[in-house]
Amino acid sequence: MPKILADFMGYSFYFYSNENDEPVHVHVSKGNPSSSSAKFWIKRDSVELEHNNAQIPQKDLKRIYNYICINRQKIVFAWYQFFGF
């Protein structure tokens, strides 16, 4: 079951509960969580798009990327709270 973090520009940002063995990342999809999502790795000094299976338009991806960069600390904190680290 996904944990929804935020809604930005109609896109949901969320974690999946069975992915705690992966590095910190967030899924993004239009509307509700979906298996077809974009996935962003959130690293110490960067944010990287892993894939865009949701086929989010490039213009929106740039805004989403910037949103994640600005809110990186909140997202990482939510990750560790969610997975109990």
PDB file of N, CA, C and O in Angstrom:
ATOM      1  N   MET A   1       0.837  -1.174   0.000  1.00  0.00           N
ATOM      2  CA  MET A   1       0.000   0.000   0.000  1.00  0.00           C
ATOM      3  C   MET A   1       0.890   1.247   0.000  1.00  0.00           C
ATOM      4  O   MET A   1       1.781   1.366   0.840  1.00  0.00           O
ATOM      5  N   PRO A   2       0.659   2.166  -0.922  1.00  0.00           N
ATOM      6  CA  PRO A   2       1.506   3.359  -0.964  1.00  0.00           C
ATOM      7  C   PRO A   2       1.176   4.349   0.142  1.00  0.00           C
ATOM      8  O   PRO A   2       0.041   4.439   0.611  1.00  0.00           O
ATOM      9  N   LYS A   3       2.190   5.078   0.536  1.00  0.00           N
ATOM     10  CA  LYS A   3       2.057   6.164   1.503  1.00  0.00           C
ATOM     11  C   LYS A   3       2.159   7.461   0.718  1.00  0.00           C
ATOM     12  O   LYS A   3       3.227   7.789   0.202  1.00  0.00           O
ATOM     13  N   ILE A   4       1.065   8.201   0.623  1.00  0.00           N
ATOM     14  CA  ILE A   4       1.047   9.440  -0.144  1.00  0.00           C
ATOM     15  C   ILE A   4       1.622  10.571   0.704  1.00  0.00           C
ATOM     16  O   ILE A   4       1.204  10.790   1.841  1.00  0.00           O
ATOM     17  N   LEU A   5       2.582  11.277   0.130  1.00  0.00           N
ATOM     18  CA  LEU A   5       3.261  12.364   0.828  1.00  0.00           C
ATOM     19  C   LEU A   5       2.693  13.731   0.482  1.00  0.00           C
ATOM     20  O   LEU A   5       2.503  14.573   1.360  1.00  0.00           O
ATOM     21  N   ALA A   6       2.427  13.945  -0.780  1.00  0.00           N
ATOM     22  CA  ALA A   6       2.058  15.287  -1.215  1.00  0.00           C
ATOM     23  C   ALA A   6       1.292  15.213  -2.523  1.00  0.00           C
ATOM     24  O   ALA A   6       1.274  14.194  -3.214  1.00  0.00           O
ATOM     25  N   ASP A   7       0.666  16.331  -2.830  1.00  0.00           N
ATOM     26  CA  ASP A   7       0.012  16.524  -4.120  1.00  0.00           C
ATOM     27  C   ASP A   7       0.518  17.862  -4.649  1.00  0.00           C
ATOM     28  O   ASP A   7       0.376  18.891  -3.988  1.00  0.00           O
ATOM     29  N   PHE A   8       1.107  17.844  -5.839  1.00  0.00           N
ATOM     30  CA  PHE A   8       1.675  19.038  -6.443  1.00  0.00           C
ATOM     31  C   PHE A   8       1.310  19.031  -7.917  1.00  0.00           C
ATOM     32  O   PHE A   8       1.641  18.083  -8.629  1.00  0.00           O
ATOM     33  N   MET A   9       0.637  20.066  -8.384  1.00  0.00           N
ATOM     34  CA  MET A   9       0.233  20.176  -9.791  1.00  0.00           C
ATOM     35  C   MET A   9      -0.619  18.986 -10.229  1.00  0.00           C
ATOM     36  O   MET A   9      -0.608  18.620 -11.404  1.00  0.00           O
ATOM     37  N   GLY A  10      -1.349  18.384  -9.306  1.00  0.00           N
ATOM     38  CA  GLY A  10      -2.178  17.226  -9.645  1.00  0.00           C
ATOM     39  C   GLY A  10      -1.417  15.909  -9.660  1.00  0.00           C
ATOM     40  O   GLY A  10      -1.981  14.874 -10.014  1.00  0.00           O
ATOM     41  N   TYR A  11      -0.140  15.937  -9.281  1.00  0.00           N
ATOM     42  CA  TYR A  11       0.681  14.728  -9.208  1.00  0.00           C
ATOM     43  C   TYR A  11       0.794  14.277  -7.754  1.00  0.00           C
ATOM     44  O   TYR A  11       0.970  15.094  -6.851  1.00  0.00           O
ATOM     45  N   SER A  12       0.691  12.971  -7.543  1.00  0.00           N
ATOM     46  CA  SER A  12       0.878  12.389  -6.210  1.00  0.00           C
ATOM     47  C   SER A  12       2.328  11.965  -6.049  1.00  0.00           C
ATOM     48  O   SER A  12       2.947  11.450  -6.980  1.00  0.00           O
ATOM     49  N   PHE A  13       2.857  12.187  -4.863  1.00  0.00           N
ATOM     50  CA  PHE A  13       4.214  11.778  -4.489  1.00  0.00           C
ATOM     51  C   PHE A  13       4.047  10.728  -3.397  1.00  0.00           C
ATOM     52  O   PHE A  13       3.340  10.962  -2.416  1.00  0.00           O
ATOM     53  N   TYR A  14       4.685   9.581  -3.555  1.00  0.00           N
ATOM     54  CA  TYR A  14       4.420   8.498  -2.607  1.00  0.00           C
ATOM     55  C   TYR A  14       5.554   7.489  -2.541  1.00  0.00           C
ATOM     56  O   TYR A  14       6.423   7.425  -3.411  1.00  0.00           O
ATOM     57  N   PHE A  15       5.508   6.691  -1.453  1.00  0.00           N
ATOM     58  CA  PHE A  15       6.408   5.550  -1.243  1.00  0.00           C
ATOM     59  C   PHE A  15       5.566   4.282  -1.318  1.00  0.00           C
ATOM     60  O   PHE A  15       4.367   4.303  -1.042  1.00  0.00           O
ATOM     61  N   TYR A  16       6.200   3.190  -1.690  1.00  0.00           N
ATOM     62  CA  TYR A  16       5.577   1.869  -1.569  1.00  0.00           C
ATOM     63  C   TYR A  16       6.165   1.179  -0.347  1.00  0.00           C
ATOM     64  O   TYR A  16       7.373   1.237  -0.120  1.00  0.00           O
ATOM     65  N   SER A  17       5.324   0.531   0.431  1.00  0.00           N
ATOM     66  CA  SER A  17       5.749  -0.054   1.704  1.00  0.00           C
ATOM     67  C   SER A  17       6.705  -1.228   1.548  1.00  0.00           C
ATOM     68  O   SER A  17       7.367  -1.599   2.517  1.00  0.00           O
ATOM     69  N   ASN A  18       6.801  -1.818   0.380  1.00  0.00           N
ATOM     70  CA  ASN A  18       7.689  -2.975   0.193  1.00  0.00           C
ATOM     71  C   ASN A  18       9.032  -2.607  -0.431  1.00  0.00           C
ATOM     72  O   ASN A  18       9.730  -3.482  -0.943  1.00  0.00           O
ATOM     73  N   GLU A  19       9.405  -1.332  -0.395  1.00  0.00           N
ATOM     74  CA  GLU A  19      10.643  -0.900  -1.050  1.00  0.00           C
ATOM     75  C   GLU A  19      11.673  -0.338  -0.077  1.00  0.00           C
ATOM     76  O   GLU A  19      12.516   0.472  -0.463  1.00  0.00           O
ATOM     77  N   ASN A  20      11.609  -0.762   1.172  1.00  0.00           N
ATOM     78  CA  ASN A  20      12.550  -0.244   2.161  1.00  0.00           C
ATOM     79  C   ASN A  20      13.952  -0.799   1.998  1.00  0.00           C
ATOM     80  O   ASN A  20      14.871  -0.336   2.674  1.00  0.00           O
ATOM     81  N   ASP A  21      14.144  -1.779   1.121  1.00  0.00           N
ATOM     82  CA  ASP A  21      15.488  -2.301   0.877  1.00  0.00           C
ATOM     83  C   ASP A  21      16.198  -1.532  -0.241  1.00  0.00           C
ATOM     84  O   ASP A  21      17.340  -1.846  -0.575  1.00  0.00           O
ATOM     85  N   GLU A  22      15.539  -0.540  -0.812  1.00  0.00           N
ATOM     86  CA  GLU A  22      16.135   0.299  -1.853  1.00  0.00           C
ATOM     87  C   GLU A  22      16.585   1.627  -1.235  1.00  0.00           C
ATOM     88  O   GLU A  22      16.132   1.992  -0.150  1.00  0.00           O
ATOM     89  N   PRO A  23      17.469   2.341  -1.918  1.00  0.00           N
ATOM     90  CA  PRO A  23      17.837   3.686  -1.439  1.00  0.00           C
ATOM     91  C   PRO A  23      16.617   4.609  -1.432  1.00  0.00           C
ATOM     92  O   PRO A  23      15.588   4.296  -2.030  1.00  0.00           O
ATOM     93  N   VAL A  24      16.741   5.730  -0.761  1.00  0.00           N
ATOM     94  CA  VAL A  24      15.637   6.685  -0.651  1.00  0.00           C
ATOM     95  C   VAL A  24      15.201   7.126  -2.048  1.00  0.00           C
ATOM     96  O   VAL A  24      16.019   7.527  -2.876  1.00  0.00           O
ATOM     97  N   HIS A  25      13.903   7.040  -2.284  1.00  0.00           N
ATOM     98  CA  HIS A  25      13.341   7.478  -3.558  1.00  0.00           C
ATOM     99  C   HIS A  25      11.863   7.795  -3.375  1.00  0.00           C
ATOM    100  O   HIS A  25      11.264   7.452  -2.355  1.00  0.00           O
ATOM    101  N   VAL A  26      11.291   8.444  -4.361  1.00  0.00           N
ATOM    102  CA  VAL A  26       9.874   8.783  -4.342  1.00  0.00           C
ATOM    103  C   VAL A  26       9.299   8.492  -5.722  1.00  0.00           C
ATOM    104  O   VAL A  26       9.945   8.701  -6.749  1.00  0.00           O
ATOM    105  N   HIS A  27       8.065   8.003  -5.709  1.00  0.00           N
ATOM    106  CA  HIS A  27       7.322   7.766  -6.953  1.00  0.00           C
ATOM    107  C   HIS A  27       6.388   8.945  -7.184  1.00  0.00           C
ATOM    108  O   HIS A  27       5.908   9.569  -6.238  1.00  0.00           O
ATOM    109  N   VAL A  28       6.140   9.241  -8.455  1.00  0.00           N
ATOM    110  CA  VAL A  28       5.258  10.344  -8.816  1.00  0.00           C
ATOM    111  C   VAL A  28       4.368   9.888  -9.965  1.00  0.00           C
ATOM    112  O   VAL A  28       4.841   9.308 -10.942  1.00  0.00           O
ATOM    113  N   SER A  29       3.072  10.161  -9.832  1.00  0.00           N
ATOM    114  CA  SER A  29       2.147   9.872 -10.927  1.00  0.00           C
ATOM    115  C   SER A  29       1.007  10.876 -10.901  1.00  0.00           C
ATOM    116  O   SER A  29       0.719  11.486  -9.871  1.00  0.00           O
ATOM    117  N   LYS A  30       0.375  11.033 -12.031  1.00  0.00           N
ATOM    118  CA  LYS A  30      -0.767  11.955 -12.139  1.00  0.00           C
ATOM    119  C   LYS A  30      -1.950  11.346 -11.408  1.00  0.00           C
ATOM    120  O   LYS A  30      -2.308  10.192 -11.644  1.00  0.00           O
ATOM    121  N   GLY A  31      -2.556  12.122 -10.519  1.00  0.00           N
ATOM    122  CA  GLY A  31      -3.719  11.627  -9.784  1.00  0.00           C
ATOM    123  C   GLY A  31      -3.317  10.639  -8.707  1.00  0.00           C
ATOM    124  O   GLY A  31      -2.449  10.922  -7.881  1.00  0.00           O
ATOM    125  N   ASN A  32      -3.948   9.488  -8.721  1.00  0.00           N
ATOM    126  CA  ASN A  32      -3.714   8.467  -7.702  1.00  0.00           C
ATOM    127  C   ASN A  32      -2.419   7.703  -7.950  1.00  0.00           C
ATOM    128  O   ASN A  32      -1.929   7.657  -9.078  1.00  0.00           O
ATOM    129  N   PRO A  33      -1.862   7.100  -6.895  1.00  0.00           N
ATOM    130  CA  PRO A  33      -0.686   6.238  -7.091  1.00  0.00           C
ATOM    131  C   PRO A  33      -0.963   5.173  -8.152  1.00  0.00           C
ATOM    132  O   PRO A  33      -2.077   4.661  -8.267  1.00  0.00           O
ATOM    133  N   SER A  34       0.059   4.861  -8.908  1.00  0.00           N
ATOM    134  CA  SER A  34      -0.080   3.929 -10.022  1.00  0.00           C
ATOM    135  C   SER A  34       1.217   3.139 -10.196  1.00  0.00           C
ATOM    136  O   SER A  34       2.299   3.612  -9.847  1.00  0.00           O
ATOM    137  N   SER A  35       1.092   1.942 -10.734  1.00  0.00           N
ATOM    138  CA  SER A  35       2.299   1.158 -11.026  1.00  0.00           C
ATOM    139  C   SER A  35       3.093   1.792 -12.168  1.00  0.00           C
ATOM    140  O   SER A  35       4.280   1.508 -12.333  1.00  0.00           O
ATOM    141  N   SER A  36       2.447   2.639 -12.948  1.00  0.00           N
ATOM    142  CA  SER A  36       3.134   3.418 -13.984  1.00  0.00           C
ATOM    143  C   SER A  36       3.448   4.789 -13.398  1.00  0.00           C
ATOM    144  O   SER A  36       2.624   5.703 -13.439  1.00  0.00           O
ATOM    145  N   SER A  37       4.640   4.913 -12.860  1.00  0.00           N
ATOM    146  CA  SER A  37       5.019   6.158 -12.195  1.00  0.00           C
ATOM    147  C   SER A  37       6.395   6.590 -12.678  1.00  0.00           C
ATOM    148  O   SER A  37       7.111   5.846 -13.348  1.00  0.00           O
ATOM    149  N   ALA A  38       6.733   7.811 -12.314  1.00  0.00           N
ATOM    150  CA  ALA A  38       8.121   8.256 -12.442  1.00  0.00           C
ATOM    151  C   ALA A  38       8.776   7.958 -11.097  1.00  0.00           C
ATOM    152  O   ALA A  38       8.119   8.001 -10.057  1.00  0.00           O
ATOM    153  N   LYS A  39      10.061   7.658 -11.121  1.00  0.00           N
ATOM    154  CA  LYS A  39      10.779   7.336  -9.885  1.00  0.00           C
ATOM    155  C   LYS A  39      12.027   8.201  -9.809  1.00  0.00           C
ATOM    156  O   LYS A  39      12.832   8.246 -10.739  1.00  0.00           O
ATOM    157  N   PHE A  40      12.169   8.891  -8.672  1.00  0.00           N
ATOM    158  CA  PHE A  40      13.307   9.768  -8.445  1.00  0.00           C
ATOM    159  C   PHE A  40      14.129   9.249  -7.274  1.00  0.00           C
ATOM    160  O   PHE A  40      13.602   9.060  -6.177  1.00  0.00           O
ATOM    161  N   TRP A  41      15.414   9.017  -7.502  1.00  0.00           N
ATOM    162  CA  TRP A  41      16.340   8.693  -6.422  1.00  0.00           C
ATOM    163  C   TRP A  41      16.677   9.997  -5.709  1.00  0.00           C
ATOM    164  O   TRP A  41      16.910  11.018  -6.356  1.00  0.00           O
ATOM    165  N   ILE A  42      16.703   9.966  -4.397  1.00  0.00           N
ATOM    166  CA  ILE A  42      17.063  11.144  -3.617  1.00  0.00           C
ATOM    167  C   ILE A  42      18.364  10.821  -2.904  1.00  0.00           C
ATOM    168  O   ILE A  42      18.388  10.112  -1.899  1.00  0.00           O
ATOM    169  N   LYS A  43      19.441  11.360  -3.451  1.00  0.00           N
ATOM    170  CA  LYS A  43      20.775  11.087  -2.928  1.00  0.00           C
ATOM    171  C   LYS A  43      21.229  12.233  -2.037  1.00  0.00           C
ATOM    172  O   LYS A  43      20.555  13.258  -1.932  1.00  0.00           O
ATOM    173  N   ARG A  44      22.355  12.052  -1.412  1.00  0.00           N
ATOM    174  CA  ARG A  44      22.875  13.063  -0.483  1.00  0.00           C
ATOM    175  C   ARG A  44      23.004  14.430  -1.146  1.00  0.00           C
ATOM    176  O   ARG A  44      22.606  15.442  -0.571  1.00  0.00           O
ATOM    177  N   ASP A  45      23.557  14.459  -2.348  1.00  0.00           N
ATOM    178  CA  ASP A  45      23.828  15.730  -3.010  1.00  0.00           C
ATOM    179  C   ASP A  45      23.082  15.928  -4.318  1.00  0.00           C
ATOM    180  O   ASP A  45      23.364  16.870  -5.059  1.00  0.00           O
ATOM    181  N   SER A  46      22.139  15.056  -4.605  1.00  0.00           N
ATOM    182  CA  SER A  46      21.452  15.183  -5.888  1.00  0.00           C
ATOM    183  C   SER A  46      20.102  14.468  -5.868  1.00  0.00           C
ATOM    184  O   SER A  46      19.791  13.677  -4.977  1.00  0.00           O
ATOM    185  N   VAL A  47      19.334  14.784  -6.881  1.00  0.00           N
ATOM    186  CA  VAL A  47      18.085  14.087  -7.164  1.00  0.00           C
ATOM    187  C   VAL A  47      18.204  13.618  -8.600  1.00  0.00           C
ATOM    188  O   VAL A  47      18.569  14.394  -9.484  1.00  0.00           O
ATOM    189  N   GLU A  48      17.894  12.337  -8.838  1.00  0.00           N
ATOM    190  CA  GLU A  48      18.050  11.783 -10.184  1.00  0.00           C
ATOM    191  C   GLU A  48      16.777  11.063 -10.603  1.00  0.00           C
ATOM    192  O   GLU A  48      16.193  10.308  -9.825  1.00  0.00           O
ATOM    193  N   LEU A  49      16.357  11.300 -11.824  1.00  0.00           N
ATOM    194  CA  LEU A  49      15.225  10.584 -12.384  1.00  0.00           C
ATOM    195  C   LEU A  49      15.684   9.179 -12.760  1.00  0.00           C
ATOM    196  O   LEU A  49      16.560   9.018 -13.610  1.00  0.00           O
ATOM    197  N   GLU A  50      15.102   8.174 -12.137  1.00  0.00           N
ATOM    198  CA  GLU A  50      15.427   6.776 -12.449  1.00  0.00           C
ATOM    199  C   GLU A  50      14.685   6.335 -13.707  1.00  0.00           C
ATOM    200  O   GLU A  50      15.276   5.754 -14.618  1.00  0.00           O
ATOM    201  N   HIS A  51      13.380   6.619 -13.747  1.00  0.00           N
ATOM    202  CA  HIS A  51      12.598   6.300 -14.941  1.00  0.00           C
ATOM    203  C   HIS A  51      11.338   7.150 -14.955  1.00  0.00           C
ATOM    204  O   HIS A  51      10.934   7.712 -13.938  1.00  0.00           O
ATOM    205  N   ASN A  52      10.735   7.231 -16.117  1.00  0.00           N
ATOM    206  CA  ASN A  52       9.499   7.982 -16.295  1.00  0.00           C
ATOM    207  C   ASN A  52       8.460   7.075 -16.942  1.00  0.00           C
ATOM    208  O   ASN A  52       7.979   7.362 -18.038  1.00  0.00           O
ATOM    209  N   ASN A  53       8.116   5.989 -16.273  1.00  0.00           N
ATOM    210  CA  ASN A  53       7.124   5.054 -16.809  1.00  0.00           C
ATOM    211  C   ASN A  53       5.731   5.675 -16.877  1.00  0.00           C
ATOM    212  O   ASN A  53       4.853   5.150 -17.562  1.00  0.00           O
ATOM    213  N   ALA A  54       5.524   6.778 -16.178  1.00  0.00           N
ATOM    214  CA  ALA A  54       4.237   7.480 -16.211  1.00  0.00           C
ATOM    215  C   ALA A  54       4.116   8.374 -17.446  1.00  0.00           C
ATOM    216  O   ALA A  54       3.046   8.911 -17.732  1.00  0.00           O
ATOM    217  N   GLN A  55       5.209   8.525 -18.164  1.00  0.00           N
ATOM    218  CA  GLN A  55       5.250   9.381 -19.348  1.00  0.00           C
ATOM    219  C   GLN A  55       4.788  10.808 -19.028  1.00  0.00           C
ATOM    220  O   GLN A  55       3.996  11.402 -19.759  1.00  0.00           O
ATOM    221  N   ILE A  56       5.301  11.330 -17.929  1.00  0.00           N
ATOM    222  CA  ILE A  56       5.021  12.703 -17.526  1.00  0.00           C
ATOM    223  C   ILE A  56       5.720  13.626 -18.516  1.00  0.00           C
ATOM    224  O   ILE A  56       6.891  13.412 -18.830  1.00  0.00           O
ATOM    225  N   PRO A  57       5.030  14.645 -19.012  1.00  0.00           N
ATOM    226  CA  PRO A  57       5.656  15.573 -19.960  1.00  0.00           C
ATOM    227  C   PRO A  57       6.906  16.237 -19.374  1.00  0.00           C
ATOM    228  O   PRO A  57       6.980  16.500 -18.174  1.00  0.00           O
ATOM    229  N   GLN A  58       7.868  16.498 -20.228  1.00  0.00           N
ATOM    230  CA  GLN A  58       9.155  17.059 -19.817  1.00  0.00           C
ATOM    231  C   GLN A  58       8.996  18.344 -19.013  1.00  0.00           C
ATOM    232  O   GLN A  58       9.701  18.551 -18.025  1.00  0.00           O
ATOM    233  N   LYS A  59       8.074  19.206 -19.431  1.00  0.00           N
ATOM    234  CA  LYS A  59       7.835  20.474 -18.736  1.00  0.00           C
ATOM    235  C   LYS A  59       7.423  20.211 -17.277  1.00  0.00           C
ATOM    236  O   LYS A  59       7.908  20.875 -16.361  1.00  0.00           O
ATOM    237  N   ASP A  60       6.530  19.243 -17.073  1.00  0.00           N
ATOM    238  CA  ASP A  60       6.094  18.894 -15.715  1.00  0.00           C
ATOM    239  C   ASP A  60       7.205  18.209 -14.938  1.00  0.00           C
ATOM    240  O   ASP A  60       7.364  18.452 -13.742  1.00  0.00           O
ATOM    241  N   LEU A  61       7.981  17.350 -15.605  1.00  0.00           N
ATOM    242  CA  LEU A  61       9.096  16.670 -14.928  1.00  0.00           C
ATOM    243  C   LEU A  61      10.074  17.678 -14.340  1.00  0.00           C
ATOM    244  O   LEU A  61      10.583  17.487 -13.236  1.00  0.00           O
ATOM    245  N   LYS A  62      10.332  18.738 -15.070  1.00  0.00           N
ATOM    246  CA  LYS A  62      11.266  19.766 -14.582  1.00  0.00           C
ATOM    247  C   LYS A  62      10.716  20.421 -13.321  1.00  0.00           C
ATOM    248  O   LYS A  62      11.455  20.635 -12.361  1.00  0.00           O
ATOM    249  N   ARG A  63       9.428  20.740 -13.318  1.00  0.00           N
ATOM    250  CA  ARG A  63       8.803  21.347 -12.132  1.00  0.00           C
ATOM    251  C   ARG A  63       8.789  20.365 -10.965  1.00  0.00           C
ATOM    252  O   ARG A  63       9.038  20.754  -9.824  1.00  0.00           O
ATOM    253  N   ILE A  64       8.501  19.105 -11.240  1.00  0.00           N
ATOM    254  CA  ILE A  64       8.492  18.073 -10.199  1.00  0.00           C
ATOM    255  C   ILE A  64       9.892  17.901  -9.628  1.00  0.00           C
ATOM    256  O   ILE A  64      10.066  17.818  -8.412  1.00  0.00           O
ATOM    257  N   TYR A  65      10.889  17.847 -10.503  1.00  0.00           N
ATOM    258  CA  TYR A  65      12.282  17.740 -10.068  1.00  0.00           C
ATOM    259  C   TYR A  65      12.635  18.897  -9.123  1.00  0.00           C
ATOM    260  O   TYR A  65      13.223  18.679  -8.063  1.00  0.00           O
ATOM    261  N   ASN A  66      12.278  20.110  -9.508  1.00  0.00           N
ATOM    262  CA  ASN A  66      12.558  21.275  -8.662  1.00  0.00           C
ATOM    263  C   ASN A  66      11.825  21.183  -7.332  1.00  0.00           C
ATOM    264  O   ASN A  66      12.383  21.535  -6.293  1.00  0.00           O
ATOM    265  N   TYR A  67      10.590  20.718  -7.354  1.00  0.00           N
ATOM    266  CA  TYR A  67       9.815  20.543  -6.125  1.00  0.00           C
ATOM    267  C   TYR A  67      10.508  19.547  -5.193  1.00  0.00           C
ATOM    268  O   TYR A  67      10.608  19.778  -3.988  1.00  0.00           O
ATOM    269  N   ILE A  68      10.980  18.447  -5.761  1.00  0.00           N
ATOM    270  CA  ILE A  68      11.673  17.435  -4.950  1.00  0.00           C
ATOM    271  C   ILE A  68      12.961  18.015  -4.376  1.00  0.00           C
ATOM    272  O   ILE A  68      13.270  17.788  -3.206  1.00  0.00           O
ATOM    273  N   CYS A  69      13.712  18.758  -5.178  1.00  0.00           N
ATOM    274  CA  CYS A  69      14.956  19.368  -4.687  1.00  0.00           C
ATOM    275  C   CYS A  69      14.678  20.313  -3.520  1.00  0.00           C
ATOM    276  O   CYS A  69      15.393  20.291  -2.517  1.00  0.00           O
ATOM    277  N   ILE A  70      13.657  21.130  -3.647  1.00  0.00           N
ATOM    278  CA  ILE A  70      13.319  22.085  -2.595  1.00  0.00           C
ATOM    279  C   ILE A  70      12.848  21.370  -1.331  1.00  0.00           C
ATOM    280  O   ILE A  70      13.123  21.828  -0.222  1.00  0.00           O
ATOM    281  N   ASN A  71      12.145  20.259  -1.489  1.00  0.00           N
ATOM    282  CA  ASN A  71      11.555  19.537  -0.355  1.00  0.00           C
ATOM    283  C   ASN A  71      12.316  18.261  -0.005  1.00  0.00           C
ATOM    284  O   ASN A  71      11.780  17.386   0.676  1.00  0.00           O
ATOM    285  N   ARG A  72      13.551  18.150  -0.461  1.00  0.00           N
ATOM    286  CA  ARG A  72      14.348  16.935  -0.266  1.00  0.00           C
ATOM    287  C   ARG A  72      14.416  16.513   1.202  1.00  0.00           C
ATOM    288  O   ARG A  72      14.205  15.341   1.515  1.00  0.00           O
ATOM    289  N   GLN A  73      14.705  17.441   2.097  1.00  0.00           N
ATOM    290  CA  GLN A  73      14.836  17.091   3.513  1.00  0.00           C
ATOM    291  C   GLN A  73      13.528  16.538   4.077  1.00  0.00           C
ATOM    292  O   GLN A  73      13.544  15.570   4.837  1.00  0.00           O
ATOM    293  N   LYS A  74      12.411  17.136   3.717  1.00  0.00           N
ATOM    294  CA  LYS A  74      11.115  16.654   4.187  1.00  0.00           C
ATOM    295  C   LYS A  74      10.824  15.249   3.665  1.00  0.00           C
ATOM    296  O   LYS A  74      10.308  14.400   4.393  1.00  0.00           O
ATOM    297  N   ILE A  75      11.158  15.016   2.409  1.00  0.00           N
ATOM    298  CA  ILE A  75      10.900  13.706   1.807  1.00  0.00           C
ATOM    299  C   ILE A  75      11.766  12.646   2.464  1.00  0.00           C
ATOM    300  O   ILE A  75      11.280  11.562   2.786  1.00  0.00           O
ATOM    301  N   VAL A  76      13.042  12.945   2.666  1.00  0.00           N
ATOM    302  CA  VAL A  76      13.954  11.991   3.309  1.00  0.00           C
ATOM    303  C   VAL A  76      13.494  11.712   4.742  1.00  0.00           C
ATOM    304  O   VAL A  76      13.504  10.562   5.182  1.00  0.00           O
ATOM    305  N   PHE A  77      13.097  12.747   5.462  1.00  0.00           N
ATOM    306  CA  PHE A  77      12.600  12.569   6.827  1.00  0.00           C
ATOM    307  C   PHE A  77      11.365  11.670   6.825  1.00  0.00           C
ATOM    308  O   PHE A  77      11.256  10.771   7.658  1.00  0.00           O
ATOM    309  N   ALA A  78      10.439  11.903   5.901  1.00  0.00           N
ATOM    310  CA  ALA A  78       9.226  11.088   5.789  1.00  0.00           C
ATOM    311  C   ALA A  78       9.584   9.632   5.459  1.00  0.00           C
ATOM    312  O   ALA A  78       8.955   8.707   5.972  1.00  0.00           O
ATOM    313  N   TRP A  79      10.596   9.431   4.602  1.00  0.00           N
ATOM    314  CA  TRP A  79      11.054   8.068   4.250  1.00  0.00           C
ATOM    315  C   TRP A  79      11.491   7.317   5.507  1.00  0.00           C
ATOM    316  O   TRP A  79      11.055   6.193   5.756  1.00  0.00           O
ATOM    317  N   TYR A  80      12.347   7.948   6.286  1.00  0.00           N
ATOM    318  CA  TYR A  80      12.869   7.285   7.494  1.00  0.00           C
ATOM    319  C   TYR A  80      11.775   7.074   8.537  1.00  0.00           C
ATOM    320  O   TYR A  80      11.791   6.067   9.246  1.00  0.00           O
ATOM    321  N   GLN A  81      10.843   7.986   8.641  1.00  0.00           N
ATOM    322  CA  GLN A  81       9.712   7.778   9.546  1.00  0.00           C
ATOM    323  C   GLN A  81       8.847   6.619   9.062  1.00  0.00           C
ATOM    324  O   GLN A  81       8.468   5.754   9.852  1.00  0.00           O
ATOM    325  N   PHE A  82       8.537   6.599   7.782  1.00  0.00           N
ATOM    326  CA  PHE A  82       7.664   5.580   7.207  1.00  0.00           C
ATOM    327  C   PHE A  82       8.240   4.183   7.352  1.00  0.00           C
ATOM    328  O   PHE A  82       7.523   3.238   7.681  1.00  0.00           O
ATOM    329  N   PHE A  83       9.541   4.056   7.106  1.00  0.00           N
ATOM    330  CA  PHE A  83      10.167   2.738   7.155  1.00  0.00           C
ATOM    331  C   PHE A  83      10.775   2.406   8.529  1.00  0.00           C
ATOM    332  O   PHE A  83      11.345   1.332   8.718  1.00  0.00           O
ATOM    333  N   GLY A  84      10.647   3.325   9.468  1.00  0.00           N
ATOM    334  CA  GLY A  84      11.080   3.056  10.839  1.00  0.00           C
ATOM    335  C   GLY A  84      12.579   2.961  11.052  1.00  0.00           C
ATOM    336  O   GLY A  84      13.051   2.195  11.892  1.00  0.00           O
ATOM    337  N   PHE A  85      13.317   3.738  10.290  1.00  0.00           N
ATOM    338  CA  PHE A  85      14.784   3.738  10.452  1.00  0.00           C
ATOM    339  C   PHE A  85      15.200   4.758  11.470  1.00  0.00           C
ATOM    340  O   PHE A  85      16.391   4.907  11.744  1.00  0.00           O
TER     341      PHE A  85
END
